[in-house]
Amino acid sequence: MVNVLLVVTFLSHITWAVKGSSHCKQTETWEIHPHSVAITEFGAVGDGVTLNTKAFQNAIFYLNSFADKGGAKLFVPAGRWLTGSFDLVSHLTLWLDKDAVILGSKNPDDWPVVDPLPSYGRGRELPGARHRSLIYGYNLTDVIITGDNGTIDGQGSVWWNWFQSKTLNYTRPHLVELMNSTGVLISNLNFLNSPFWTIHPVYCSRVTVRNVTILAPLDSPNTDGIDPDSSDDVCIEDCYISTGDDLISIKSGWDEYGISFGRPSTNIIIHRLTGHNRNGSGIAIGSEMSGGVSEVHAENLYFFNTSTAIIIKTAPGRGGYVRNIYISDVTLVGVDTAIRFNSNFSEHPDDFYDPNALPVIERITVKDVRGDNIKVAGLLNGIEGDSFRHLCLLSITLNVTSESPWNCSYIQGYSALVSPETCEPLKESIYPKHYSDCYYLSNHLHSSGNQNRSSWFGILNFFSTEFLFLPFLNTTARRHLTRETMANIQS
């Protein structure tokens, strides 16, 4: 009976973490697109075998005629709808019914080859071009991809095999990519088995990704969850992600191409993110950050059984900057490294990068972090002769198993209320002299939500290995913690 009460108490937190009210500052109003057609009206067959690329293309071409009449909706009913890559248009809603599954074709010819991104100069994996994403949009306005928890499945295993066997001719495709677009909403869907990064808004503004589940096997290569890239005013909230790489990775171009293109990622808000992986991080910045990354606010995060919780990845030659980053209210269970700066991501697009182009990393605040069963608190390694400064750690308590919890070099910063005690470059106290050097700190040492968080660490640890009381989960918690994720948690 005591265990039941403990689990019920913990589930009240899970409900809040996954379904809490929106706190994004954006005021985007999503209009209902009045005209609606079903994909079946264009000859699509939902048997999982018939290729429906032409049906999707023809339906969207038809719906484009309503762009100046209030927009339109393409309804995908229950069924398994096999397709190759298709383009979206402005003022469109792509709506997937509860039991609708859009399946990516396993034939690479159904994924067209397109030019590389100008901020990368080449395909991310191979020189030259790249495959286009399954769902693609360019230079669009007012685009909604949503539904009643329908599914978009990239069937990426064939791509992972080609990548691992080094038989690809071009860089793998993303599952969803929108370029140069404004006013994008992606919500209430499941995204599975992306060939490469899952959701990739690049050169976009006013993007919201809300209440989505993203899953891929923990050993699938580079299957990032959500990667805002040279984009601004991005809101990500109420998401569950379990993939083979970073859950969220904020990017802005690669070496000299990113520096020349010069479009930063800025004003990125992340709220109520839950998930895990084995080979990536919870939230990453970089390593492609040459156009700059700033004004990132991430709060209410829960990462479990994960390689790294928070990481900034860079290298000599990247240039650019990462500044004004605020990460708060973080719960960690079974994480190898809580906070990391990795300055050795030495992969470059070509030999023309400038090795003297050093990144500027400054004003990074991490506060209100609690962790149980953590191997290492921090691996914080800057670059000799570079500027990694004003890193501020506040109110952090980690149960660390390593005898050397911190490893720091070529960094500078401050700390307060950190356990285990920080490394020497961070031991100087934030208060009272260095408060203004720390990004976005309030006048209070503790956030209001921090005081009661330590009381349920035993529950978190218990719940990550026991499922005797699964019937007590509410619908939302069950949706996020069952399916493939159950086996992943237990492992």
N, C-alpha and C positions, 0 to 999 in steps of 0.2 A: 504493500500500500504506500509506503514511503517513496519507493521508486516511481510509482505511478504519479504521485504528487510532484516529484522532482521533474519528471518529463513534461507534465502539463505546464509547470512553471516555465520550463525552457521553451516550450512551443509558443507561449505567448510572446517570447522575444522573436522567434522565427517569423511569426506572422507580421510583427512590426517591421522586421528587417526586409522582408520580401514585398510587403504590400503597404508600406507606410505612405503617408500622404506626400504629394510632390512638393519639393522645396526648390525646384529649379526656378531661376529668376526670369526665364523666358516667358513671354506673354503670347506665344504663337496661338492663333485661333485656327483650328482645323475645320474647314467648311465641309459639309456633306456634299458629295458630288451626285447630282440628282439623276443622271442617266445611268442605267445599269444593264449589262448583258452578261450572260453566262458563257463560259468558254465552250460549252457543248453546242451553242448556236453556230459555232464556226467549225464544227466537225471533229472536235476533240473527243478522244476515247480514253476513259480513265481505267484502263486495264493493266497499266504498268508495263506494257509491251509496245503498244502503238506509239510512234514518235509524233509528238504534237507541236513541234516547233512552228510549223506553218500556221497552225490554228492560233497559237499565242500571238504570232506576228500579225496575222490578219485581223484578229480581234482588236489589238491595240492600234493598228492603223485606222480601223473604223472609229474607235473611240476618240482618236485624235481630232475628229471633226467636231467634237463637243467641247473642245478646250475653251472656246470663247462663249460657251453657253452654260457655264457653271461647272464644267468638268464631267467626268464619268467614272463608273466603277466596273471593273472586270471581276465577276464572281466565279470562283473556282469551287465547285461542289465536291462532296465526298467522292473519293476515288484516288487512284494512283496515276498521276499525269506525267508521263515521261516526256522530256523536252530537252532541246539544246538551248543555247544562249538566245535570249530575246531582249529587246530594248523596251524601256518604258517611255512615256511621254508626259508632258506637263499636265497638271490638273487631273491627275488620275489616281484612283484607289485600286490597288490590287488586293482583293479580299479572298482569303482562304477559309472555307468552312471547317468545322471542327474535325472532320475525318478526311479532309483534303490533304494530299501529299503531292507536292511538286518534286519530281525526281530528275536529277541531272543525268543526262546521257553518259554512258561509259565509252562512247566513241569520240575521240579527240577532234574529229572533223566537225562535230556539232558545236564546238567551242571555237569561234573564229580567232584568228591571230591578228593582233592590233599593235600599234606603235607603243613603245615604252613610255612611261610617264616622264615628262620633261624634267621633273625634279629628281629623277633617278638616273636618267641618261641611258638606261638599258633595262632589260628585264632584271628583276631582283635576284633571280637564281642563275640566269644564263645571259650572256651578251645577246643583244638584238631584241626582237619583239617578245610578246607575251600573249597568252591566251586570254580572251575576254571572259568576264564573269558570267555566271549563269543568268543572273538578273542584273541588267546594266542600264544606266541612264547617264546622259551627257547634256549639260547646259539646260537643266530642267528647273521648274518652279512648281511648288505645291504637289508633292508626290507622297502618297501614303501606301505603305506595305503593311497590311494588318489582317485581322481575321478573328476567328473564334478558336484560337489555339491550334490552327492548322500547322502543317509542317512543310519545310523546304529542306530536302535531303540531297546533298551534292553527290552522294555515292562516291566519296573521294578515295576509296581504297585502291582503285586502279591507278589513280594519280600518285598516291603515296608509294606504290610499288615501282612505278616508272621513275620517280624521283630517287628512291633508294637504290635502284639498279642502274642509275645514271643513263637512262635511255630516253630522257626527255629532249625534245628539240627546242622547246620554248619554255619560259617560266609558267608555272602552274596558274590556273585561274582562281579568282576569289569566288565565293558563293554569291555575294551581293556587292556591287561596286557602283557608286554614284559619283560622277565627276562634275565639277563646276556647277553645282546645283544648290538651290536655296529653298528652304521650307520643306524639310524632309521629316516624315514620321515613320518609324518602324516599330511595331508594337504587337503584343499578344500573339506571338508565333513561336514555334520551335524551329531551330536551325540545326541540322545534323550533318556531320561528315563532310565538311568543306574540303575541297582539294587543297586549298591554301588558306590564307586569312579568310575569316567568315564574313564579317560586315566591314566594308572599307569605304567610308566617305572621304573623298580626296578633293581638295580645292572647293570645299563646300561651306555654306553658312546656314545657321539656324537648323540644326539637325537634332532630333530627339529619338533616342532608342530606349524604349520603355517596356518593361514586363515581358522580356523574351528569355527563352531558355536556349542555350547554345551547348551542344554536346558533340564530342568527337573522342575516339579512343585516346587514352592517356599516352600511348606511344605513337600517335599519328604525328608526322613531322610538320611543324610550322603552322598548325591549325589555330592561329590566334582567334580570339573571340571577336572583339570590336577594336578596330584600329583607326581612330581619327587621324587624318594625315593632311597637314597643311590646311586645316579647317578651323573655323571659329564659331563660337556660340553653339557648342555641342553639349547636350544634356543626356546622360546615361543613368538610368535609375531602375531599381526593382528588377534586377537581372540575376539569373543563375547561370554560371558558365563552368563547364568542365571539359577541358580540351588538352591537346598535346603540347601547348605552348602558352604564351602569355594570355591571360584572360582579357586584359585591355592593354594595348600598347599605343602610346601617343607618338606620332612621327611627324617629320616635316622635311623630308628629302635627304638625299645621300651625297655627302662630300661636296665636290665642286659644283655638281648639278643643283643640289639643294641650296647652296650658298648663292648661286647665280639666279635661281628661280625666286628665291627670297620671299616665300610665303610661309609665315609661321603658323603654328597651331596655338590658339589662344582662347581664353574663356571656355575652359572645359570643366564641366560639373559632373561629378560621379557620386551617386547616392545609393545606398542600400544594395551593394554588390556582394553576392555570395558565390563561392566556388572553390575549385582546387585544380591542380595539375601535378605532374611529376617532373617536368622538364622546363618549366617556364616560371612566370611570376604572376602575382595577383594583379598588380598595376606596374607597368613598365613605361618609361620614357626613353625613346630611342630604340635601337642605336642610331637609326636614321633620324637625326634631329638637326640637320645642318641649316634649315631655315629658321630655327628657333622654336622654343616651346615656353609658354608663360601663362600665368593666371590659371592654374589648375587647382581646383578644390575637390577633394575626395573625402567623403565622410560616411560613417556607418558601413564598415567593411568587415566581412567575416571570411577568412581564408583558412582552410583545413587541409592537412595532408598534402602540403604544397612545397615545392622546392624553395622559392623565394617569395616573400610577401610584397615588398616594394623595392624597385630597382631603377636606377638611372644608368643607362648604357651609352657609352661614347668611346672615342678614341682620338689620338692625334690624326689630323686630317679632316675630322668632321666639321670643325668650326662651329658656328652657331652658338646658341645659348640655351640653358634651362634655368629659368628664374621665376620667383614668386609662385612657389608650389606649397600648398597647404593640405596635409593629410591628417585626418583626425578620427577618433572613435573607431579604433581598429581592434578586432578580436582575432587571435591566432591560436590554432591548435595543431600540433604536429607539423611545424614548419621548420625547414632546414636552416634558412637564413631570414631573419626578420627584415633587415634594411641593408641594401647593398648599393655601392657605387662601383661599377665595373668599367674601367677605362681602357680595356684591352680588346674591344670589338674591332679587330684590325682588318676585317674584310672590306675591300674598297671596290668601286665599280670598274676602275681601270688604273693605269699607272700615272694619270695626269692630276691626281689629287695633290694638294699642297700639304706636306707633312708638318709644316709650321702653322697650319690653321688649327688652332687649339680651341676647344669649347670653353665657354664661360658658364660655370655652374654656381649659382648664388641664391641666397634667400630661400632656403628649403626648410619648411617647418613640419615636423612630425610630432604629434602630441596625442595623449590619451590612447596609449597602446597597451593591451594586456595579452600575454601569450603564455600558453602552457605547452610543455614538451617541445621546446625550441632548442635546436642544436647550437646555433650561433646567433648572437644578438645583432652584430653588425660587421660587415666587411666593407669598409669605406676607403677606397683607394682612388686618389686623384692622380694627376699627372704632374711630374716634376716640372717646376717652372710655370705652371698654369694656375688659374684662379678657381679653386673650389672653396667657397667661403660662405660664411653666415648660414651654416647648417645648424638648426636649432632643434634640440630634442627635449621634450617636456612631458612629464608625467607618463613615464614608460616603465612598466613592470613586466619582466620576462622571466619565466622559469626555464633556465638555460642548462643544458646538459654538458656543454663544453667547458673545459678548464680555462680556455682562453676565449671569453665571450665576445671581445671586440678586437678587430684588427684594422688599424687606420694608418694611412700615409698620405701626405700631401693634401690635407684638408684643414679647414679652420672653422670653428664654430663654438657653440655654447650649449649648456644643458642645465636642467633642473629636475629634481625628483625622478632620476633614472636609476633603475636597478635591473641587472648588475651595473656597477659603476662604469661610466664610459671611459673611452681611451683618452690619453693625455691631451690631444688637440681639441677635445670637446669639454674638458673639465671646468673651464671658466664658466661661472654662473651667468645665466640669462639676466637675473635680477640682481641689483637694480640698474646696472650700467648699460646693458646690451639689449634691453627690451626692444628698442627701436630698430635694431639690426635684424630682428626676427620677423619674418613675414606673417602678418595677419594674426598676431596674438592679441587676445582680449585682455582686459584688466584683471582677469581672474586666473589664478594658477590652475584651477580645475574646471573643466566643463561641467555643466549641471548634470549631464548624463553619466559622468564617469564614476560617481561615488558608489553606485550599487553594482557596477559591472563585475567586480571580482567575485561576487557572491555566487555567480553561476559558472565558474570555471570547472568545478568538478562535474557539473551537469553536462557541460560541453564535451568534456573528455569521455564521460559515460555514454553520451548519446552518439558519439562518433563510432562506437564499437558495438552497441547493443540496439536491437530493434524489436525487443519483446513487446513494446507498447505501441507499435505502428498504428493500430486502429484508432489511437487517440489523436493522430495527426489531423489537422484541418485540411480542407481540400487543397489550398495553396501550398502548404508545407509538403503534403504528399506528392503533389505534382513535381516539386523540385527535388525531393529526396528519394524518390523511388526510381524505377527503370534501371538503366545501366549504372546510375550513380551509386546504388546500394552496394554493388560488388566493389566499386572503386573505393568507397569509404572504408569498407571492411578490410581491403588490402592495404 
